[in-house]
Amino acid sequence: PPEFPAPEKPILRWTIPPGSVYFEIEFLTAYPENPNNIYPSAYRFFATREVFTNGYSVDLSQYRGDLLYWRVRALDLEGNPVGVFSDATPIYIDHNLAFVLKPVTNTGYNAAKMQMPLYPVYSWIPIYGAVAYELELTNAPPENPNGTFPSKYQIRMYSVNGPYDYYFAYYDQVALSTPGTYYWRVRGLDRAGGPVGAFSDAEQFKVSLGAGSYAATFGDSTTQGGGDMIYSPANVESDYRYYLKFPTINLGRSADTAAGMLARFETDVLPFHPQYLIILGGIPELTEDVPAAQVIDNLAAIRDKCRLHGIRPIFLTLYPVNPANIKRTANHDTVSDWQDKFTQVNTFLRKQKYCIDIEPYFQDADHNLPSYLSADGIHLGIEGKKMMGQVINDNWLRVTQ
């Protein structure tokens, strides 16, 4: 507003409509003549479709006026609009206003009162001029807020090379199960490796083993919360735990296999010792040259480890994939016998004492994953995650009696 004008490089944010793959933002010299529409305005001053998260940092130093309007619309995989443009919002600009340019953290865990996944995922709104990022994790509040130097409390530092890596989200490959309070922040880097602006404000999160004492989710990217295209686990609506009616801890790890889940059972599951372990594994590897028998053996071994340690294993059947969408978005071929392999694994899972059959809810007429549930053909979008949560809720009493 005019009483609190923006600096020359403001950061703009918006909510994500379901079905979004990326966004188009436009800046206008006057209020649009076509509000609640899908067409560009005649007053367009600048626009771009190179927007892959729900925020945008813009340089307005070349615009010498003191008032602009902006609005944004979501686009699908083909670049078609998902709904209409947002309402146009004025930006009053003070070109002489001093400011500190810094990324904005963009995770939803604290607002949703959900514990960070065991393998943390950090997300932020990028800043103008940065071509890479540096992220640090500390075990105390950084002593140098709005600074450019690492904190003396740093326990991990990660380099994120390239502005589009993971759509401005970083997937930690090291589990964080030591109880305590932690802080993370991120800063932009230029092509020479120097700082662009300052570190973001530090975001606090807590790790508690007690958070998983009732139930835990165990699996790969679908479990960790990886969603459709731009959605990372930091978008909590992409974590099916968000829709469950009981407390859980997220023990998912993106790109994991059933063999990898078995290998990390002792280190990643046992510290939490949940009463119930919801297990979903095998989908990515079965789209490749991994035999169904191998996945079945690994899932059976996970079941046996659960029983040995007094944990009830609750299996989810495998939902199908969409090979055409996988090829289109990832240029990856799916093996021709994937449906047969999925059937073998699901037949095994349905014979287990505790199983929730989610497969029938995710099939089209050809027994593929419908495009409206997954643009990339393998990761469920928000509507798919809602459906997972609802099916689990509907069956929870049955599998926990």
C-alpha positions in Angstrom: 0.0 0.0 0.0 1.2 3.6 -0.4 1.9 4.0 3.3 4.2 0.9 3.2 5.7 1.0 -0.3 7.8 -1.8 -1.8 11.5 -1.5 -2.5 12.8 -1.9 -6.1 13.1 -5.7 -5.7 10.0 -6.9 -3.9 9.2 -10.6 -3.4 5.6 -11.5 -4.3 3.8 -14.6 -3.1 0.5 -16.5 -3.7 -1.3 -19.7 -3.0 -1.1 -22.7 -5.3 -4.3 -23.9 -7.1 -4.5 -27.7 -7.5 -3.3 -28.8 -10.9 -0.6 -26.1 -11.2 2.6 -27.1 -13.0 4.1 -23.6 -13.3 2.9 -19.9 -13.4 2.7 -16.8 -15.5 3.0 -13.5 -13.8 2.3 -10.1 -15.4 2.9 -6.5 -14.3 0.5 -3.8 -15.5 0.7 0.0 -15.7 -3.0 0.2 -15.0 -5.8 -1.9 -13.5 -6.6 -4.7 -16.0 -9.5 -4.2 -18.4 -10.2 -7.9 -18.2 -10.3 -9.0 -14.5 -11.2 -12.7 -13.8 -10.1 -13.7 -17.3 -7.5 -15.9 -18.8 -6.1 -13.4 -21.4 -3.2 -11.0 -21.0 -4.0 -7.4 -20.3 -3.4 -4.6 -22.8 -1.6 -2.7 -19.9 1.1 -5.4 -19.6 4.5 -3.8 -18.8 6.3 -7.0 -18.2 5.4 -10.7 -18.0 7.1 -14.1 -17.7 6.2 -17.8 -17.6 9.6 -18.7 -16.0 8.0 -19.1 -12.6 8.3 -22.5 -11.0 7.2 -21.9 -7.4 4.6 -19.8 -5.7 6.6 -16.7 -5.4 8.6 -14.3 -7.6 11.4 -11.8 -7.0 11.4 -9.0 -9.5 13.7 -6.1 -10.3 11.6 -2.9 -10.8 14.5 -0.5 -11.0 13.9 0.1 -14.8 10.3 1.2 -14.1 10.5 4.8 -13.0 6.9 5.2 -11.9 5.7 4.6 -8.3 2.6 2.3 -9.0 2.2 -1.0 -10.8 -0.3 -3.8 -10.7 0.5 -7.5 -10.7 -1.4 -10.7 -11.1 -0.6 -14.3 -11.6 -2.2 -17.4 -13.1 -1.4 -21.1 -12.9 -0.6 -23.2 -16.0 -0.8 -26.9 -16.7 1.8 -29.1 -18.3 0.9 -27.9 -21.8 0.9 -24.2 -20.8 -2.9 -23.9 -20.7 -4.4 -21.8 -17.9 -5.6 -23.5 -14.7 -8.4 -21.2 -13.8 -8.2 -17.4 -14.3 -5.7 -14.7 -13.4 -5.6 -13.7 -9.7 -7.1 -10.4 -8.7 -4.8 -7.6 -9.7 -2.9 -6.1 -6.7 -1.3 -2.7 -6.7 2.4 -2.3 -5.8 3.4 1.2 -4.6 7.2 1.5 -5.2 9.7 3.7 -3.4 12.9 3.7 -5.5 14.9 5.2 -2.7 13.9 2.7 0.0 16.7 0.8 1.6 16.2 -2.9 1.8 18.0 -6.2 2.3 17.4 -8.7 -0.5 17.1 -12.2 0.9 15.2 -15.4 0.1 12.0 -16.2 1.9 11.5 -19.7 3.5 8.5 -21.5 2.0 7.7 -24.6 4.0 4.4 -25.3 5.6 5.4 -27.7 8.4 5.1 -25.2 11.3 1.8 -23.7 10.1 0.4 -27.3 9.8 1.9 -28.3 13.1 3.6 -31.2 11.4 7.1 -32.4 12.2 9.7 -32.1 9.5 10.2 -35.4 7.7 13.1 -37.6 8.9 14.9 -36.6 5.7 14.3 -32.9 5.9 13.1 -30.9 2.8 13.8 -27.2 2.7 12.0 -24.8 0.3 12.3 -21.1 -0.4 11.2 -18.3 -2.7 14.3 -17.5 -5.0 15.7 -14.0 -5.3 16.5 -11.9 -8.3 20.1 -12.2 -9.5 20.9 -15.5 -7.8 22.1 -18.4 -9.9 22.8 -20.8 -7.1 22.1 -21.1 -3.4 23.8 -22.2 -0.2 21.8 -23.6 2.7 22.9 -24.1 6.3 21.4 -26.0 9.2 22.2 -24.9 12.7 21.5 -26.1 16.2 21.0 -22.6 17.7 19.6 -19.4 16.3 22.2 -17.9 14.0 24.1 -15.1 15.7 24.3 -13.0 12.5 20.8 -12.5 11.1 20.7 -10.6 7.8 24.3 -11.5 7.3 26.3 -13.1 4.5 28.6 -15.3 6.5 27.9 -18.8 7.9 26.8 -19.1 11.5 29.1 -20.5 14.2 26.3 -22.9 15.1 26.3 -24.5 11.7 26.1 -28.3 11.6 25.4 -28.8 7.9 26.0 -26.8 4.8 24.6 -27.6 1.3 25.2 -26.1 -2.1 22.2 -26.0 -4.4 23.6 -25.4 -7.9 21.2 -23.8 -10.4 18.1 -21.9 -9.8 15.7 -24.6 -10.9 17.1 -27.5 -8.9 14.1 -29.2 -7.3 12.1 -26.1 -8.0 13.9 -24.3 -5.2 13.6 -27.1 -2.7 16.5 -29.1 -1.2 16.1 -32.8 -0.2 18.5 -33.6 2.6 20.0 -37.1 2.0 21.0 -37.4 5.7 18.4 -38.4 8.3 17.9 -36.1 11.2 16.7 -38.1 14.2 18.6 -36.5 17.1 16.0 -34.8 19.2 16.4 -31.1 19.5 15.5 -27.7 18.1 17.1 -26.8 14.7 17.2 -23.8 12.4 17.8 -23.5 8.7 18.3 -20.6 6.3 19.5 -20.1 2.7 21.3 -17.4 0.7 21.7 -16.7 -3.0 25.0 -16.8 -4.9 26.0 -15.0 -8.1 28.0 -16.6 -10.9 31.3 -15.9 -9.2 30.1 -17.6 -6.0 29.6 -14.4 -4.1 26.5 -13.6 -2.0 23.5 -12.0 -3.5 21.8 -10.2 -0.7 21.8 -11.9 2.7 20.7 -15.1 4.3 17.0 -15.6 4.7 15.5 -15.4 8.2 16.1 -18.6 10.0 13.2 -21.0 10.2 12.9 -23.1 13.4 11.8 -26.7 13.6 11.9 -29.4 16.2 12.8 -33.1 16.1 11.1 -35.4 18.6 11.2 -39.2 18.7 7.8 -39.1 20.5 6.1 -37.7 17.4 6.3 -41.2 15.9 5.3 -43.3 18.9 1.9 -44.0 17.5 2.3 -44.3 13.7 4.8 -43.7 11.0 4.8 -43.6 7.2 7.6 -45.5 5.4 8.4 -45.4 1.7 9.8 -43.4 -1.2 9.0 -40.0 -2.6 5.2 -40.6 -2.5 5.5 -41.1 1.2 8.0 -38.3 1.8 5.6 -35.9 0.1 6.9 -35.5 -3.4 4.0 -34.3 -5.5 3.1 -33.4 -9.0 5.9 -31.5 -10.8 6.5 -28.3 -8.7 5.2 -29.8 -5.4 7.9 -30.8 -2.9 7.3 -32.3 0.5 7.6 -28.8 1.9 4.2 -28.2 0.3 2.5 -30.0 3.1 -0.6 -30.6 1.1 1.5 -33.0 -0.9 2.1 -35.2 2.1 -0.7 -37.6 2.6 -0.2 -37.4 6.4 -1.8 -33.9 6.1 -5.1 -35.6 5.6 -4.8 -38.4 8.2 -6.9 -38.2 11.4 -4.2 -39.5 13.6 -0.6 -38.4 14.4 2.3 -39.7 12.4 6.0 -39.2 11.6 7.3 -39.2 8.0 10.0 -41.7 7.4 9.9 -41.5 3.6 12.9 -40.9 1.5 12.7 -39.8 -2.1 14.1 -42.2 -4.8 14.2 -45.0 -2.3 13.6 -48.6 -3.2 12.1 -51.5 -1.3 15.7 -52.8 -0.8 16.7 -49.4 0.5 13.8 -49.3 2.9 14.8 -52.7 4.2 18.5 -51.6 4.6 17.6 -48.5 6.7 14.9 -50.1 8.8 17.0 -50.3 12.0 18.4 -46.8 11.7 15.3 -45.0 10.5 12.3 -46.8 12.0 13.5 -48.3 15.3 14.5 -45.0 17.0 10.8 -44.0 16.8 9.4 -47.5 17.5 5.9 -46.7 16.2 3.0 -48.9 17.0 1.9 -48.9 13.4 4.1 -48.6 10.3 2.3 -47.6 7.0 4.4 -49.1 4.2 4.3 -48.2 0.5 7.3 -49.3 -1.6 8.3 -50.7 -4.9 6.6 -48.4 -7.5 9.6 -46.7 -9.1 11.8 -49.8 -9.4 9.0 -51.9 -10.9 8.8 -49.4 -13.8 12.4 -50.5 -14.5 14.0 -53.9 -14.8 13.6 -55.0 -11.2 11.6 -58.3 -10.9 8.5 -58.4 -8.8 9.9 -61.3 -6.8 12.7 -59.1 -5.5 10.3 -56.4 -4.4 8.1 -59.0 -2.7 11.1 -60.5 -0.8 12.2 -57.1 0.5 8.6 -56.1 1.6 8.3 -59.5 3.3 11.6 -58.9 5.1 10.3 -55.5 6.3 7.2 -57.2 7.6 9.3 -59.7 9.5 11.4 -57.0 11.1 8.3 -55.2 12.2 6.9 -58.3 13.9 10.3 -59.0 15.5 10.2 -55.5 17.1 6.5 -55.4 18.1 5.5 -53.0 15.3 2.4 -53.7 13.2 3.1 -53.4 9.5 0.2 -51.9 7.5 0.8 -52.2 3.8 -0.7 -50.1 1.1 -1.1 -51.7 -2.3 0.7 -50.1 -5.2 -1.2 -47.6 -7.3 -0.5 -47.7 -11.1 1.6 -45.3 -13.1 1.1 -43.6 -16.5 4.0 -44.5 -18.9 3.0 -41.8 -21.4 3.2 -39.0 -18.9 6.4 -40.4 -17.5 8.0 -40.3 -20.9 6.6 -36.9 -21.7 7.8 -35.2 -18.5 11.0 -37.2 -17.6 11.9 -38.8 -21.0 12.0 -42.1 -19.2 10.7 -45.4 -20.7 8.6 -47.7 -18.5 9.1 -51.5 -19.0 6.4 -53.1 -21.0 5.5 -55.7 -18.3 5.0 -53.2 -15.5 1.3 -54.0 -15.0 2.0 -57.7 -14.6 4.7 -56.9 -12.0 2.4 -54.6 -10.1 -0.3 -57.3 -10.1 2.2 -59.8 -8.6 3.2 -57.5 -5.8 -0.3 -56.4 -5.1 -1.5 -60.0 -4.9 1.2 -60.6 -2.3 0.2 -57.5 -0.3 -3.5 -58.3 -0.3 -2.7 -61.6 1.4 -1.0 -59.8 4.3 -2.9 -59.6 7.6 -3.0 -55.8 7.6 -3.4 -54.2 4.2 -5.2 -51.2 2.8 -6.1 -51.6 -0.9 -5.6 -48.2 -2.5 -5.0 -49.4 -6.1 -8.7 -49.4 -7.2 -9.1 -45.7 -6.5 -6.3 -44.7 -8.9 -7.1 -46.5 -12.1 -8.5 -45.3 -15.4 -10.2 -47.7 -17.9 -6.8 -48.9 -19.1 -5.6 -49.5 -15.5 -3.2 -46.6 -15.8 -2.9 -43.6 -13.4 -5.2 -40.9 -14.7 -3.6 -37.7 -15.8 -5.8 -35.5 -13.6 -4.2 -37.2 -10.6 -0.6 -37.0 -11.8 0.8 -34.9 -14.6 4.2 -36.6 -14.4 2.7 -40.1 -14.4 4.1 -41.4 -11.1 3.8 -38.8 -8.3 0.3 -38.1 -7.0 -1.0 -34.5 -7.0 -2.9 -32.9 -4.2 -6.2 -34.5 -5.1 -4.4 -37.9 -5.2 -2.9 -37.4 -1.8 -6.3 -36.4 -0.4 -7.7 -39.6 -1.7 -4.9 -41.6 -0.2 -5.5 -40.0 3.2 -9.3 -40.6 3.0 -8.9 -44.3 2.1 -6.4 -44.8 4.9 -8.8 -43.0 7.4 -11.7 -45.1 6.2 -9.8 -48.4 6.9 -7.8 -47.4 9.9 -10.1 -48.9 12.5 -10.1 -52.2 10.7 -6.3 -52.5 10.5 -5.6 -51.4 14.0 -8.2 -53.5 15.9 
